Amino acid sequence: MPELPEVETIARGVDERLRGDRIVQAWFGSHPEPFKTPPKRQAAGLEGRTVLAVHRTGKHIVCELGPARLLARSRTPESTPTLRGTEAQLADAQWIVHLGMTGRLLVSSPDCPVAVHTHARVSLASGRELRFVDPRRFGRLEFRNLRREEGFSAPGAEPLTISLEEFSALFHGRRLAVKAALLDQSLLSGVGNIYADESLFRAGIRPGRRSQRLTRAELERLRLALREVLEHAIRLGGSSVSDYVDANGVRGFFQLEHCVYLRTGLPCRRCETPIRRILIAGRGTHFCPRCQQ
């Protein structure tokens, strides 16, 4: 499943290419699984609106949409208007995309071949298309009219900006393993298996340790390690360990720098001790038995 760096990379790519564009038409497939909002309502809500901004919230991609009158003129790929902050605040709708296990959100030209498992095609005034492709259909698409509904918010804290006090409070008194706590989306939004393993390695903390037994110094190491790993992964376009690609169909590179994830039996990059794999909260967990205490 795409995690925070992958979702952030896709959101930035879509924002860069579609910000200020106008939605002309929206088509949705017949499989019901990907739709939290009925397809007809999504199409009616999207058509004619302007893409004001696209950003990540947790593991979701949120398209902030405004009425068509903001930028009614058509665009070409060579002449992209820049939206000011005051315009971005005028969003009165959101289109929310969750990629699930195998979802892709791709910016394409209309003449590109349409993948078999394409569940949505959004045509824009610039001539581009935004396509949602998901072979396993675990992803979700949702439309919200902000005049009648609350805007989307993640259930947990944002790992890139959380303070030490807030971070420590999340783990205080919790008996579950620290790896399980990192994966709990109600605590931290966006952290998944890859970056939990890599952050714990960088912080020198064993994934099975009880959260409540971590010292304040260890929690600070973990908080900083988590942020550093996530930011570095974003710079490298995320981890392509399965079928993840960004909005342009390009694979990420952070998998080349994994220290423990999926490196079972291989020598630790620091001490050459073989990497071990165990199960925590039902998830394969990778760590160095020497570097992590």
matplotlib code that plots the C-alpha trace (Angstrom):
import matplotlib.pyplot as plt

x = [0.0, 1.4, 2.4, 3.0, 6.0, 4.3, 1.0, 2.8, 4.8, 1.6, -0.3, 2.6, 2.8, -1.0, -1.0, 1.9, 0.2, -3.5, -3.7, -5.9, -7.3, -11.1, -12.9, -14.9, -16.2, -15.9, -16.4, -16.7, -16.6, -19.3, -17.5, -19.1, -16.1, -14.0, -16.9, -17.7, -19.9, -22.2, -20.6, -23.4, -23.1, -19.3, -19.6, -22.3, -20.2, -16.9, -17.9, -17.3, -15.2, -11.7, -8.8, -7.6, -5.0, -4.1, -2.5, -2.0, -3.9, -2.7, -2.8, -5.4, -5.1, -7.4, -8.3, -9.6, -12.3, -13.8, -16.7, -16.0, -16.4, -13.0, -11.2, -13.8, -11.3, -9.7, -6.1, -3.3, -0.4, 1.9, -0.1, -0.9, -2.5, -1.1, -3.7, -3.1, -3.7, -7.0, -8.3, -7.3, -9.4, -12.5, -12.7, -16.3, -15.9, -13.3, -12.5, -10.8, -8.7, -7.5, -5.2, -5.7, -3.3, -2.7, -4.3, -2.7, -3.6, -2.1, -2.0, -2.3, -3.1, -6.4, -4.8, -2.8, -4.1, -6.6, -5.5, -7.9, -8.6, -9.3, -12.3, -12.3, -11.3, -11.5, -11.1, -9.8, -9.9, -6.2, -6.7, -5.2, -6.9, -6.6, -7.1, -7.6, -6.4, -6.8, -6.6, -7.6, -10.3, -9.3, -9.0, -11.8, -13.1, -15.3, -16.8, -17.7, -19.7, -18.2, -21.4, -23.2, -20.4, -17.3, -13.9, -11.8, -9.3, -7.0, -7.7, -4.3, -1.4, 0.8, 4.2, 6.1, 5.1, 4.3, 6.0, 7.9, 5.1, 2.4, 4.5, 5.3, 1.6, 0.7, 2.8, 2.2, 0.6, 0.3, 1.2, 1.3, 4.6, 6.1, 5.9, 2.1, 1.7, 3.5, 1.1, -2.0, -3.6, -5.6, -2.3, -0.1, -1.6, 0.3, 3.0, 3.0, 5.1, 8.1, 8.7, 7.9, 10.7, 13.2, 12.5, 12.9, 16.2, 17.5, 16.4, 18.1, 14.8, 13.6, 10.1, 8.7, 9.4, 6.4, 5.5, 5.1, 8.6, 10.3, 12.2, 11.7, 15.1, 14.2, 10.9, 12.7, 15.1, 12.2, 10.3, 13.3, 14.2, 10.6, 10.6, 14.0, 13.2, 9.8, 11.4, 14.2, 11.8, 9.7, 12.8, 13.5, 9.9, 8.9, 9.5, 8.6, 8.6, 5.5, 3.6, 3.8, 4.4, 4.0, 1.5, 3.6, 4.0, 7.6, 8.9, 10.5, 14.0, 13.9, 13.8, 17.4, 18.3, 16.2, 18.3, 16.0, 12.7, 12.5, 16.2, 15.7, 18.9, 21.0, 23.8, 23.0, 24.4, 26.0, 27.2, 26.8, 24.5, 21.8, 18.5, 15.7, 12.0, 9.2, 5.5, 4.1, 0.4, 0.2, 2.7, 6.1, 8.7, 12.3, 15.1, 18.8, 19.2, 22.5, 21.8, 18.3, 17.9]
y = [0.0, 3.5, 5.2, 8.9, 9.6, 7.9, 9.7, 13.0, 12.5, 11.8, 14.7, 17.1, 15.8, 16.2, 19.7, 20.8, 19.8, 20.4, 23.4, 26.0, 23.6, 23.2, 19.8, 19.4, 15.8, 12.9, 9.3, 6.4, 2.7, 0.1, -1.6, -0.3, -1.0, 2.2, 4.6, 6.0, 8.5, 7.3, 7.8, 9.9, 12.3, 12.5, 13.2, 15.9, 17.4, 17.5, 18.7, 22.4, 22.9, 24.4, 22.5, 25.0, 22.8, 19.1, 18.0, 15.0, 14.5, 11.3, 8.6, 10.4, 12.8, 15.7, 17.9, 21.3, 22.4, 25.8, 26.9, 27.2, 30.9, 31.3, 30.2, 29.8, 30.2, 27.1, 26.3, 24.9, 22.9, 25.7, 28.5, 27.5, 30.2, 30.5, 30.5, 32.9, 31.9, 33.9, 31.9, 28.6, 29.5, 29.6, 25.8, 24.7, 21.0, 18.3, 15.1, 12.7, 9.8, 6.8, 4.6, 1.4, -1.4, -1.0, 2.4, 4.8, 8.4, 9.3, 12.5, 11.4, 12.6, 11.5, 9.4, 7.3, 3.7, 3.2, 0.6, -2.4, -1.5, 2.2, 3.2, 7.0, 9.4, 13.1, 15.3, 18.8, 22.0, 21.8, 18.5, 16.4, 13.5, 12.4, 8.7, 6.4, 2.9, 0.1, -3.6, -4.9, -2.2, -1.5, 2.2, 4.7, 7.9, 10.4, 13.8, 16.3, 19.5, 21.8, 23.9, 20.9, 18.6, 18.9, 18.9, 15.8, 15.5, 12.6, 10.6, 10.9, 13.4, 14.5, 12.8, 15.6, 18.4, 16.7, 18.2, 16.1, 16.7, 15.6, 12.6, 11.5, 11.7, 9.3, 6.6, 7.3, 4.4, 2.2, -1.4, -2.3, -2.7, 0.5, -0.8, -1.4, 2.1, 3.6, 1.8, 2.9, 5.5, 7.0, 8.0, 8.9, 9.3, 8.0, 5.8, 2.2, -0.9, 0.4, 3.6, 2.2, -0.4, 2.1, 4.8, 2.3, 1.1, 4.7, 5.4, 2.2, 0.9, -2.7, -2.8, -5.2, -2.9, -1.7, 1.9, 2.8, 1.8, 4.1, 7.0, 10.6, 10.6, 7.4, 9.0, 12.1, 9.9, 8.1, 11.3, 12.8, 9.6, 9.2, 12.7, 12.3, 9.0, 10.4, 13.6, 11.7, 9.2, 12.1, 13.6, 10.3, 9.9, 7.2, 3.4, 1.3, -2.2, -3.3, -1.5, 2.1, 4.9, 8.7, 10.8, 10.7, 6.9, 7.1, 4.7, 5.9, 5.3, 5.1, 1.3, 1.4, 2.9, 0.6, -0.6, -3.3, -3.5, -6.7, -7.4, -10.5, -12.5, -9.8, -8.1, -4.9, -1.9, -0.8, -3.9, -6.7, -8.7, -10.6, -8.7, -10.6, -10.7, -11.3, -10.6, -7.7, -6.8, -9.3, -7.4, -8.5, -6.6, -6.2, -5.2, -5.5, -7.5, -5.8, -2.1, -2.0, -2.4]
z = [0.0, -0.8, 2.4, 3.2, 0.9, -2.1, -1.5, -1.0, -4.2, -6.2, -4.7, -5.5, -9.1, -9.7, -8.1, -10.2, -13.4, -12.8, -10.4, -12.0, -14.6, -15.1, -15.1, -18.3, -17.9, -15.4, -16.3, -13.7, -14.1, -13.2, -10.3, -7.0, -4.7, -5.4, -4.7, -1.3, -3.2, -5.9, -9.4, -10.7, -7.8, -8.2, -11.9, -11.3, -8.5, -10.4, -13.8, -14.4, -11.2, -11.0, -9.4, -6.8, -5.1, -4.6, -1.3, 0.9, 4.2, 5.9, 3.2, 1.2, -1.8, -1.5, -4.5, -3.4, -5.9, -6.6, -8.8, -12.5, -12.5, -10.8, -13.9, -16.6, -19.5, -21.0, -20.5, -22.5, -21.0, -21.9, -20.1, -16.6, -14.4, -10.9, -8.1, -5.2, -1.6, -1.5, -4.4, -2.9, 0.2, -2.0, -2.3, -1.8, -2.7, -2.3, -4.3, -2.1, -3.4, -1.3, -3.3, -1.3, -2.1, -5.8, -6.8, -9.2, -9.9, -13.3, -15.4, -19.0, -22.4, -23.9, -26.6, -24.1, -23.9, -21.1, -18.6, -18.0, -14.4, -14.9, -12.7, -13.3, -16.0, -15.4, -18.6, -18.1, -20.2, -20.9, -22.8, -20.0, -18.2, -14.6, -14.3, -11.3, -11.9, -9.3, -10.2, -6.7, -6.1, -2.5, -3.3, -2.7, -4.4, -2.5, -3.3, -0.6, -1.1, 1.6, 1.7, 3.2, 4.6, 6.7, 4.9, 5.0, 7.9, 8.8, 12.0, 13.5, 13.9, 11.0, 11.4, 9.5, 11.9, 15.2, 18.3, 20.9, 23.5, 21.1, 20.0, 23.6, 24.5, 21.8, 23.3, 27.0, 28.9, 25.8, 26.2, 22.5, 20.6, 19.3, 15.7, 16.2, 17.6, 14.6, 12.3, 14.2, 11.8, 14.7, 16.3, 13.3, 9.9, 6.9, 8.4, 7.1, 7.2, 5.2, 7.1, 10.5, 10.0, 8.5, 11.2, 14.1, 12.6, 12.3, 15.9, 17.2, 18.7, 18.5, 17.0, 19.7, 22.6, 24.6, 23.8, 27.5, 28.3, 25.8, 27.5, 26.5, 24.8, 22.8, 21.7, 20.5, 18.5, 17.0, 16.2, 14.4, 12.7, 11.4, 10.0, 8.4, 6.8, 5.4, 4.1, 2.4, 0.9, -0.5, -2.1, -3.8, -5.0, -2.6, -2.6, -5.6, -4.0, -5.8, -8.5, -7.2, -9.7, -9.3, -11.2, -14.3, -14.2, -12.9, -10.2, -6.9, -5.8, -1.9, -2.1, -3.1, 0.3, 2.5, 5.5, 6.9, 5.0, 2.9, 3.6, 5.6, 6.0, 4.3, 6.2, 8.1, 6.3, 9.6, 11.4, 8.9, 11.3, 9.3, 9.2, 11.0, 10.2, 12.8, 12.9, 14.9, 14.7, 11.8, 9.7, 8.6, 10.6, 9.8, 12.1, 13.0, 16.3, 17.0, 16.1, 17.6, 21.3]

ax = plt.figure().add_subplot(projection="3d")
ax.plot(x, y, z, "-o")
ax.set_aspect("equal")
plt.show()
